[in-house]
Amino acid sequence: MSILSSIGRIATEFSAARARYQTERAIHSLPIELQKDIGWPEAADTKTGVRNGVGSWAGAK
């Protein structure tokens, strides 16, 4: 595998992780009732006060 293909793969993974982060951020900005309506899994866990993030950009899939 060449260095350029490695850089391309890393850039693609970073771009996908950024898109996931932006989507999750947009959903988190919605009211809890809407999050529940669309079936967002973290909306039901608001009693604990713990929200899981997207994770590390290089391995969260």
N, C-alpha and C positions, 0 to 999 in steps of 0.2 A: 504494500500500500504506500503510495507516494505521500509526501508531505502536503501537497495541495489537496488531495482527496481527504486527508485527515482534517485539514482546516475547513474544507467544505462541509464535512460531516458535523464537525463541532458547531459551525455557523448555523446549519440546519437545525440541530438540536436546540441551540440557543433561541433561534427564531420561534420554534414550536413552544418552548417553555415560556417565552415572553407572551405569546398569544394566549396560552393557558392562564397566565397570571392576569392579563388584562381582562379576560372573560370572567375569571373568578372575582376580580375586583369590581367589575360592573354588577355582577350578581349580588355581591355583598352590599352594594349600595342600595339595592332594592329593599322595600319594607319586608319584615319577617313574614307577613301574611302572603306576600307574593312569592317569596322564596319557598314557602311551604306548598303553595299552589303548583309551582313548577317542579316540585319534588326535590329541591336542593337538600342534600343529606345533612348538612350542617345546621339547617334551620331548626331541626328538632333538638339539637344539642345546645341550645342557647342557655338552658338552665345551669349547665356546668361552667359556662363562661369561657370554655376552651374552643378555639377555632384553629383547625389545622391549616397550615399554609400550603402552598403549591409544592414545596420541597426544594431540593437542590435542582438547579437547572440541568445538570448533567445526567440525571438518572431517573427523574420523576416521569413516569410514563403512565 
